Amino acid sequence: MINGLRRFLLDDNGLTSVEYALLLALLFVASLGAWQALGFNVPMGKVNQVANFMH
């Protein structure tokens, strides 16, 4: 396990599509939180439509 963690931390390859997808999902969630914190109405129907499209 330690060797696997070491390989992961020392890996200098570029990001994979999975990592890009995780980053995009994180940015999406952060954007929703910021949008709601500012008091804007987030249309949840559109959010559900995007979530269903990604599955």
Secondary structure, DSSP 8 states (H G I E B T S, - for coil): -HHHHHHHHH--S---HHHHHHHHHHHHHHHHHHHHHTT----HHHHHHHHHHH-
